[in-house]
Amino acid sequence: MAKDDRFITRYEQGGILNDTMQVIVDRKTGVNYLFIRSGYAGGLTPLLDREGKPVITPIPTED
């Protein structure tokens, strides 16, 4: 992974021939997104907590 990649995959389930689910994190904002691919279709949505707020992963500061 290159240092300037904005998005990182934190979790992945499934495979090449199966449906795939990934949790992707935006390294600039910390917002977590759920991406699901099934065949030729796919969808992306932010992950929300119980209160309906986006799940945020703390991003380490670069010194």
PDB file of N, CA, C and O in Angstrom:
ATOM      1  N   MET A   1       0.845  -1.178   0.000  1.00  0.00           N
ATOM      2  CA  MET A   1       0.000   0.000   0.000  1.00  0.00           C
ATOM      3  C   MET A   1       0.889   1.238   0.000  1.00  0.00           C
ATOM      4  O   MET A   1       1.829   1.340   0.788  1.00  0.00           O
ATOM      5  N   ALA A   2       0.591   2.148  -0.864  1.00  0.00           N
ATOM      6  CA  ALA A   2       1.334   3.399  -0.934  1.00  0.00           C
ATOM      7  C   ALA A   2       0.934   4.301   0.232  1.00  0.00           C
ATOM      8  O   ALA A   2      -0.205   4.247   0.694  1.00  0.00           O
ATOM      9  N   LYS A   3       1.843   5.109   0.698  1.00  0.00           N
ATOM     10  CA  LYS A   3       1.596   5.978   1.856  1.00  0.00           C
ATOM     11  C   LYS A   3       0.483   6.987   1.595  1.00  0.00           C
ATOM     12  O   LYS A   3      -0.191   7.403   2.536  1.00  0.00           O
ATOM     13  N   ASP A   4       0.274   7.387   0.358  1.00  0.00           N
ATOM     14  CA  ASP A   4      -0.731   8.399   0.052  1.00  0.00           C
ATOM     15  C   ASP A   4      -2.105   7.817  -0.283  1.00  0.00           C
ATOM     16  O   ASP A   4      -2.981   8.561  -0.725  1.00  0.00           O
ATOM     17  N   ASP A   5      -2.324   6.518  -0.090  1.00  0.00           N
ATOM     18  CA  ASP A   5      -3.644   5.935  -0.328  1.00  0.00           C
ATOM     19  C   ASP A   5      -4.629   6.494   0.691  1.00  0.00           C
ATOM     20  O   ASP A   5      -4.380   6.440   1.895  1.00  0.00           O
ATOM     21  N   ARG A   6      -5.741   7.028   0.210  1.00  0.00           N
ATOM     22  CA  ARG A   6      -6.704   7.647   1.125  1.00  0.00           C
ATOM     23  C   ARG A   6      -7.548   6.608   1.854  1.00  0.00           C
ATOM     24  O   ARG A   6      -7.880   6.808   3.022  1.00  0.00           O
ATOM     25  N   PHE A   7      -7.904   5.504   1.199  1.00  0.00           N
ATOM     26  CA  PHE A   7      -8.779   4.509   1.799  1.00  0.00           C
ATOM     27  C   PHE A   7      -8.015   3.227   2.086  1.00  0.00           C
ATOM     28  O   PHE A   7      -7.173   2.800   1.296  1.00  0.00           O
ATOM     29  N   ILE A   8      -8.324   2.608   3.248  1.00  0.00           N
ATOM     30  CA  ILE A   8      -7.726   1.320   3.585  1.00  0.00           C
ATOM     31  C   ILE A   8      -8.843   0.339   3.906  1.00  0.00           C
ATOM     32  O   ILE A   8      -9.896   0.731   4.409  1.00  0.00           O
ATOM     33  N   THR A   9      -8.618  -0.924   3.618  1.00  0.00           N
ATOM     34  CA  THR A   9      -9.576  -1.972   3.932  1.00  0.00           C
ATOM     35  C   THR A   9      -9.251  -2.520   5.307  1.00  0.00           C
ATOM     36  O   THR A   9      -8.171  -3.074   5.517  1.00  0.00           O
ATOM     37  N   ARG A  10     -10.180  -2.372   6.251  1.00  0.00           N
ATOM     38  CA  ARG A  10      -9.970  -2.829   7.627  1.00  0.00           C
ATOM     39  C   ARG A  10     -10.464  -4.253   7.828  1.00  0.00           C
ATOM     40  O   ARG A  10      -9.965  -4.960   8.702  1.00  0.00           O
ATOM     41  N   TYR A  11     -11.441  -4.685   7.030  1.00  0.00           N
ATOM     42  CA  TYR A  11     -12.019  -6.014   7.185  1.00  0.00           C
ATOM     43  C   TYR A  11     -12.540  -6.463   5.838  1.00  0.00           C
ATOM     44  O   TYR A  11     -13.066  -5.658   5.070  1.00  0.00           O
ATOM     45  N   GLU A  12     -12.396  -7.751   5.544  1.00  0.00           N
ATOM     46  CA  GLU A  12     -12.920  -8.295   4.286  1.00  0.00           C
ATOM     47  C   GLU A  12     -13.426  -9.699   4.542  1.00  0.00           C
ATOM     48  O   GLU A  12     -12.783 -10.498   5.223  1.00  0.00           O
ATOM     49  N   GLN A  13     -14.600  -9.986   3.977  1.00  0.00           N
ATOM     50  CA  GLN A  13     -15.206 -11.303   4.110  1.00  0.00           C
ATOM     51  C   GLN A  13     -15.735 -11.710   2.748  1.00  0.00           C
ATOM     52  O   GLN A  13     -16.318 -10.892   2.037  1.00  0.00           O
ATOM     53  N   GLY A  14     -15.537 -12.962   2.381  1.00  0.00           N
ATOM     54  CA  GLY A  14     -15.985 -13.449   1.086  1.00  0.00           C
ATOM     55  C   GLY A  14     -14.788 -13.749   0.215  1.00  0.00           C
ATOM     56  O   GLY A  14     -13.661 -13.835   0.703  1.00  0.00           O
ATOM     57  N   GLY A  15     -15.028 -13.909  -1.063  1.00  0.00           N
ATOM     58  CA  GLY A  15     -13.942 -14.225  -1.964  1.00  0.00           C
ATOM     59  C   GLY A  15     -14.221 -13.788  -3.378  1.00  0.00           C
ATOM     60  O   GLY A  15     -15.162 -13.040  -3.645  1.00  0.00           O
ATOM     61  N   ILE A  16     -13.390 -14.265  -4.280  1.00  0.00           N
ATOM     62  CA  ILE A  16     -13.508 -13.872  -5.680  1.00  0.00           C
ATOM     63  C   ILE A  16     -14.822 -14.353  -6.290  1.00  0.00           C
ATOM     64  O   ILE A  16     -15.483 -13.602  -7.008  1.00  0.00           O
ATOM     65  N   LEU A  17     -15.201 -15.588  -6.013  1.00  0.00           N
ATOM     66  CA  LEU A  17     -16.415 -16.144  -6.608  1.00  0.00           C
ATOM     67  C   LEU A  17     -17.653 -15.908  -5.758  1.00  0.00           C
ATOM     68  O   LEU A  17     -18.771 -16.080  -6.243  1.00  0.00           O
ATOM     69  N   ASN A  18     -17.478 -15.517  -4.502  1.00  0.00           N
ATOM     70  CA  ASN A  18     -18.600 -15.290  -3.598  1.00  0.00           C
ATOM     71  C   ASN A  18     -18.903 -13.803  -3.486  1.00  0.00           C
ATOM     72  O   ASN A  18     -18.162 -12.951  -3.976  1.00  0.00           O
ATOM     73  N   ASP A  19     -20.017 -13.527  -2.825  1.00  0.00           N
ATOM     74  CA  ASP A  19     -20.296 -12.130  -2.486  1.00  0.00           C
ATOM     75  C   ASP A  19     -19.195 -11.640  -1.555  1.00  0.00           C
ATOM     76  O   ASP A  19     -18.657 -12.412  -0.762  1.00  0.00           O
ATOM     77  N   THR A  20     -18.860 -10.360  -1.651  1.00  0.00           N
ATOM     78  CA  THR A  20     -17.782  -9.790  -0.849  1.00  0.00           C
ATOM     79  C   THR A  20     -18.318  -8.649   0.002  1.00  0.00           C
ATOM     80  O   THR A  20     -19.100  -7.819  -0.462  1.00  0.00           O
ATOM     81  N   MET A  21     -17.876  -8.625   1.271  1.00  0.00           N
ATOM     82  CA  MET A  21     -18.204  -7.530   2.180  1.00  0.00           C
ATOM     83  C   MET A  21     -16.894  -6.957   2.688  1.00  0.00           C
ATOM     84  O   MET A  21     -16.010  -7.703   3.111  1.00  0.00           O
ATOM     85  N   GLN A  22     -16.762  -5.631   2.649  1.00  0.00           N
ATOM     86  CA  GLN A  22     -15.548  -4.970   3.125  1.00  0.00           C
ATOM     87  C   GLN A  22     -15.920  -3.781   3.995  1.00  0.00           C
ATOM     88  O   GLN A  22     -16.911  -3.094   3.746  1.00  0.00           O
ATOM     89  N   VAL A  23     -15.106  -3.551   5.021  1.00  0.00           N
ATOM     90  CA  VAL A  23     -15.189  -2.312   5.792  1.00  0.00           C
ATOM     91  C   VAL A  23     -13.987  -1.490   5.377  1.00  0.00           C
ATOM     92  O   VAL A  23     -12.843  -1.912   5.547  1.00  0.00           O
ATOM     93  N   ILE A  24     -14.254  -0.315   4.832  1.00  0.00           N
ATOM     94  CA  ILE A  24     -13.220   0.563   4.290  1.00  0.00           C
ATOM     95  C   ILE A  24     -13.177   1.828   5.136  1.00  0.00           C
ATOM     96  O   ILE A  24     -14.222   2.373   5.491  1.00  0.00           O
ATOM     97  N   VAL A  25     -11.968   2.303   5.464  1.00  0.00           N
ATOM     98  CA  VAL A  25     -11.810   3.501   6.293  1.00  0.00           C
ATOM     99  C   VAL A  25     -11.154   4.604   5.477  1.00  0.00           C
ATOM    100  O   VAL A  25     -10.151   4.385   4.798  1.00  0.00           O
ATOM    101  N   ASP A  26     -11.736   5.787   5.556  1.00  0.00           N
ATOM    102  CA  ASP A  26     -11.161   6.977   4.942  1.00  0.00           C
ATOM    103  C   ASP A  26     -10.078   7.491   5.887  1.00  0.00           C
ATOM    104  O   ASP A  26     -10.386   7.903   7.006  1.00  0.00           O
ATOM    105  N   ARG A  27      -8.826   7.476   5.461  1.00  0.00           N
ATOM    106  CA  ARG A  27      -7.710   7.856   6.321  1.00  0.00           C
ATOM    107  C   ARG A  27      -7.688   9.344   6.645  1.00  0.00           C
ATOM    108  O   ARG A  27      -7.009   9.744   7.591  1.00  0.00           O
ATOM    109  N   LYS A  28      -8.400  10.170   5.901  1.00  0.00           N
ATOM    110  CA  LYS A  28      -8.423  11.610   6.190  1.00  0.00           C
ATOM    111  C   LYS A  28      -9.490  11.958   7.224  1.00  0.00           C
ATOM    112  O   LYS A  28      -9.272  12.834   8.061  1.00  0.00           O
ATOM    113  N   THR A  29     -10.635  11.289   7.177  1.00  0.00           N
ATOM    114  CA  THR A  29     -11.735  11.616   8.085  1.00  0.00           C
ATOM    115  C   THR A  29     -11.951  10.570   9.166  1.00  0.00           C
ATOM    116  O   THR A  29     -12.536  10.881  10.203  1.00  0.00           O
ATOM    117  N   GLY A  30     -11.494   9.331   8.953  1.00  0.00           N
ATOM    118  CA  GLY A  30     -11.712   8.245   9.898  1.00  0.00           C
ATOM    119  C   GLY A  30     -13.059   7.563   9.740  1.00  0.00           C
ATOM    120  O   GLY A  30     -13.342   6.604  10.458  1.00  0.00           O
ATOM    121  N   VAL A  31     -13.900   8.028   8.821  1.00  0.00           N
ATOM    122  CA  VAL A  31     -15.234   7.452   8.624  1.00  0.00           C
ATOM    123  C   VAL A  31     -15.104   6.041   8.043  1.00  0.00           C
ATOM    124  O   VAL A  31     -14.321   5.802   7.123  1.00  0.00           O
ATOM    125  N   ASN A  32     -15.897   5.105   8.607  1.00  0.00           N
ATOM    126  CA  ASN A  32     -15.936   3.722   8.151  1.00  0.00           C
ATOM    127  C   ASN A  32     -17.096   3.527   7.185  1.00  0.00           C
ATOM    128  O   ASN A  32     -18.200   4.015   7.426  1.00  0.00           O
ATOM    129  N   TYR A  33     -16.847   2.823   6.105  1.00  0.00           N
ATOM    130  CA  TYR A  33     -17.868   2.535   5.103  1.00  0.00           C
ATOM    131  C   TYR A  33     -18.003   1.030   4.924  1.00  0.00           C
ATOM    132  O   TYR A  33     -17.022   0.295   5.042  1.00  0.00           O
ATOM    133  N   LEU A  34     -19.211   0.574   4.639  1.00  0.00           N
ATOM    134  CA  LEU A  34     -19.467  -0.823   4.313  1.00  0.00           C
ATOM    135  C   LEU A  34     -19.680  -0.930   2.813  1.00  0.00           C
ATOM    136  O   LEU A  34     -20.546  -0.259   2.251  1.00  0.00           O
ATOM    137  N   PHE A  35     -18.882  -1.781   2.166  1.00  0.00           N
ATOM    138  CA  PHE A  35     -19.018  -2.023   0.728  1.00  0.00           C
ATOM    139  C   PHE A  35     -19.405  -3.481   0.539  1.00  0.00           C
ATOM    140  O   PHE A  35     -18.748  -4.370   1.081  1.00  0.00           O
ATOM    141  N   ILE A  36     -20.446  -3.736  -0.211  1.00  0.00           N
ATOM    142  CA  ILE A  36     -20.884  -5.098  -0.516  1.00  0.00           C
ATOM    143  C   ILE A  36     -20.975  -5.248  -2.017  1.00  0.00           C
ATOM    144  O   ILE A  36     -21.573  -4.425  -2.710  1.00  0.00           O
ATOM    145  N   ARG A  37     -20.356  -6.342  -2.517  1.00  0.00           N
ATOM    146  CA  ARG A  37     -20.411  -6.657  -3.942  1.00  0.00           C
ATOM    147  C   ARG A  37     -21.064  -8.021  -4.095  1.00  0.00           C
ATOM    148  O   ARG A  37     -20.722  -8.970  -3.388  1.00  0.00           O
ATOM    149  N   SER A  38     -22.006  -8.108  -5.025  1.00  0.00           N
ATOM    150  CA  SER A  38     -22.685  -9.360  -5.312  1.00  0.00           C
ATOM    151  C   SER A  38     -22.863  -9.451  -6.820  1.00  0.00           C
ATOM    152  O   SER A  38     -23.694  -8.755  -7.403  1.00  0.00           O
ATOM    153  N   GLY A  39     -22.076 -10.312  -7.442  1.00  0.00           N
ATOM    154  CA  GLY A  39     -22.128 -10.427  -8.894  1.00  0.00           C
ATOM    155  C   GLY A  39     -21.678  -9.135  -9.545  1.00  0.00           C
ATOM    156  O   GLY A  39     -20.575  -8.654  -9.289  1.00  0.00           O
ATOM    157  N   TYR A  40     -22.541  -8.570 -10.394  1.00  0.00           N
ATOM    158  CA  TYR A  40     -22.213  -7.316 -11.073  1.00  0.00           C
ATOM    159  C   TYR A  40     -22.746  -6.095 -10.337  1.00  0.00           C
ATOM    160  O   TYR A  40     -22.645  -4.978 -10.843  1.00  0.00           O
ATOM    161  N   ALA A  41     -23.311  -6.293  -9.153  1.00  0.00           N
ATOM    162  CA  ALA A  41     -23.886  -5.185  -8.387  1.00  0.00           C
ATOM    163  C   ALA A  41     -23.056  -4.918  -7.142  1.00  0.00           C
ATOM    164  O   ALA A  41     -22.313  -5.784  -6.680  1.00  0.00           O
ATOM    165  N   GLY A  42     -23.186  -3.726  -6.609  1.00  0.00           N
ATOM    166  CA  GLY A  42     -22.479  -3.385  -5.385  1.00  0.00           C
ATOM    167  C   GLY A  42     -23.106  -2.171  -4.733  1.00  0.00           C
ATOM    168  O   GLY A  42     -23.880  -1.439  -5.350  1.00  0.00           O
ATOM    169  N   GLY A  43     -22.755  -1.971  -3.464  1.00  0.00           N
ATOM    170  CA  GLY A  43     -23.283  -0.822  -2.747  1.00  0.00           C
ATOM    171  C   GLY A  43     -22.305  -0.358  -1.691  1.00  0.00           C
ATOM    172  O   GLY A  43     -21.516  -1.147  -1.171  1.00  0.00           O
ATOM    173  N   LEU A  44     -22.358   0.917  -1.377  1.00  0.00           N
ATOM    174  CA  LEU A  44     -21.475   1.535  -0.402  1.00  0.00           C
ATOM    175  C   LEU A  44     -22.313   2.423   0.509  1.00  0.00           C
ATOM    176  O   LEU A  44     -23.139   3.206   0.039  1.00  0.00           O
ATOM    177  N   THR A  45     -22.093   2.297   1.820  1.00  0.00           N
ATOM    178  CA  THR A  45     -22.817   3.117   2.780  1.00  0.00           C
ATOM    179  C   THR A  45     -21.940   3.351   4.003  1.00  0.00           C
ATOM    180  O   THR A  45     -21.128   2.491   4.343  1.00  0.00           O
ATOM    181  N   PRO A  46     -22.080   4.491   4.673  1.00  0.00           N
ATOM    182  CA  PRO A  46     -21.311   4.685   5.897  1.00  0.00           C
ATOM    183  C   PRO A  46     -21.856   3.770   6.996  1.00  0.00           C
ATOM    184  O   PRO A  46     -23.059   3.519   7.067  1.00  0.00           O
ATOM    185  N   LEU A  47     -20.955   3.276   7.854  1.00  0.00           N
ATOM    186  CA  LEU A  47     -21.380   2.505   9.019  1.00  0.00           C
ATOM    187  C   LEU A  47     -21.849   3.485  10.088  1.00  0.00           C
ATOM    188  O   LEU A  47     -21.212   4.512  10.321  1.00  0.00           O
ATOM    189  N   LEU A  48     -22.978   3.158  10.741  1.00  0.00           N
ATOM    190  CA  LEU A  48     -23.546   4.035  11.757  1.00  0.00           C
ATOM    191  C   LEU A  48     -23.579   3.331  13.101  1.00  0.00           C
ATOM    192  O   LEU A  48     -23.733   2.111  13.173  1.00  0.00           O
ATOM    193  N   ASP A  49     -23.433   4.117  14.177  1.00  0.00           N
ATOM    194  CA  ASP A  49     -23.540   3.554  15.515  1.00  0.00           C
ATOM    195  C   ASP A  49     -25.010   3.541  15.946  1.00  0.00           C
ATOM    196  O   ASP A  49     -25.897   3.839  15.146  1.00  0.00           O
ATOM    197  N   ARG A  50     -25.262   3.200  17.198  1.00  0.00           N
ATOM    198  CA  ARG A  50     -26.643   3.110  17.702  1.00  0.00           C
ATOM    199  C   ARG A  50     -27.404   4.422  17.624  1.00  0.00           C
ATOM    200  O   ARG A  50     -28.627   4.433  17.490  1.00  0.00           O
ATOM    201  N   GLU A  51     -26.678   5.517  17.706  1.00  0.00           N
ATOM    202  CA  GLU A  51     -27.315   6.827  17.679  1.00  0.00           C
ATOM    203  C   GLU A  51     -27.459   7.389  16.271  1.00  0.00           C
ATOM    204  O   GLU A  51     -27.947   8.505  16.093  1.00  0.00           O
ATOM    205  N   GLY A  52     -27.035   6.620  15.268  1.00  0.00           N
ATOM    206  CA  GLY A  52     -27.147   7.070  13.886  1.00  0.00           C
ATOM    207  C   GLY A  52     -26.000   7.934  13.416  1.00  0.00           C
ATOM    208  O   GLY A  52     -26.068   8.536  12.345  1.00  0.00           O
ATOM    209  N   LYS A  53     -24.935   7.999  14.221  1.00  0.00           N
ATOM    210  CA  LYS A  53     -23.759   8.788  13.844  1.00  0.00           C
ATOM    211  C   LYS A  53     -22.740   7.887  13.167  1.00  0.00           C
ATOM    212  O   LYS A  53     -22.673   6.700  13.484  1.00  0.00           O
ATOM    213  N   PRO A  54     -21.945   8.414  12.245  1.00  0.00           N
ATOM    214  CA  PRO A  54     -20.940   7.599  11.560  1.00  0.00           C
ATOM    215  C   PRO A  54     -19.914   7.014  12.533  1.00  0.00           C
ATOM    216  O   PRO A  54     -19.504   7.670  13.491  1.00  0.00           O
ATOM    217  N   VAL A  55     -19.512   5.778  12.271  1.00  0.00           N
ATOM    218  CA  VAL A  55     -18.450   5.146  13.044  1.00  0.00           C
ATOM    219  C   VAL A  55     -17.127   5.765  12.587  1.00  0.00           C
ATOM    220  O   VAL A  55     -16.817   5.782  11.396  1.00  0.00           O
ATOM    221  N   ILE A  56     -16.357   6.270  13.547  1.00  0.00           N
ATOM    222  CA  ILE A  56     -15.096   6.950  13.262  1.00  0.00           C
ATOM    223  C   ILE A  56     -13.945   6.153  13.863  1.00  0.00           C
ATOM    224  O   ILE A  56     -13.970   5.820  15.048  1.00  0.00           O
ATOM    225  N   THR A  57     -12.941   5.849  13.053  1.00  0.00           N
ATOM    226  CA  THR A  57     -11.719   5.206  13.533  1.00  0.00           C
ATOM    227  C   THR A  57     -10.689   6.297  13.777  1.00  0.00           C
ATOM    228  O   THR A  57     -10.415   7.116  12.900  1.00  0.00           O
ATOM    229  N   PRO A  58     -10.111   6.300  14.999  1.00  0.00           N
ATOM    230  CA  PRO A  58      -9.072   7.310  15.251  1.00  0.00           C
ATOM    231  C   PRO A  58      -7.912   7.156  14.259  1.00  0.00           C
ATOM    232  O   PRO A  58      -7.426   6.048  14.032  1.00  0.00           O
ATOM    233  N   ILE A  59      -7.484   8.255  13.683  1.00  0.00           N
ATOM    234  CA  ILE A  59      -6.400   8.257  12.715  1.00  0.00           C
ATOM    235  C   ILE A  59      -5.150   8.776  13.412  1.00  0.00           C
ATOM    236  O   ILE A  59      -5.159   9.885  13.946  1.00  0.00           O
ATOM    237  N   PRO A  60      -4.067   7.987  13.415  1.00  0.00           N
ATOM    238  CA  PRO A  60      -2.847   8.480  14.047  1.00  0.00           C
ATOM    239  C   PRO A  60      -2.312   9.712  13.320  1.00  0.00           C
ATOM    240  O   PRO A  60      -2.312   9.766  12.090  1.00  0.00           O
ATOM    241  N   THR A  61      -1.869  10.674  14.072  1.00  0.00           N
ATOM    242  CA  THR A  61      -1.301  11.882  13.469  1.00  0.00           C
ATOM    243  C   THR A  61       0.122  11.590  13.017  1.00  0.00           C
ATOM    244  O   THR A  61       0.860  10.859  13.677  1.00  0.00           O
ATOM    245  N   GLU A  62       0.490  12.164  11.897  1.00  0.00           N
ATOM    246  CA  GLU A  62       1.827  11.982  11.355  1.00  0.00           C
ATOM    247  C   GLU A  62       2.689  13.145  11.804  1.00  0.00           C
ATOM    248  O   GLU A  62       2.375  14.303  11.527  1.00  0.00           O
ATOM    249  N   ASP A  63       3.775  12.838  12.496  1.00  0.00           N
ATOM    250  CA  ASP A  63       4.668  13.888  12.983  1.00  0.00           C
ATOM    251  C   ASP A  63       5.775  14.160  12.002  1.00  0.00           C
ATOM    252  O   ASP A  63       6.623  15.017  12.250  1.00  0.00           O
TER     253      ASP A  63
END
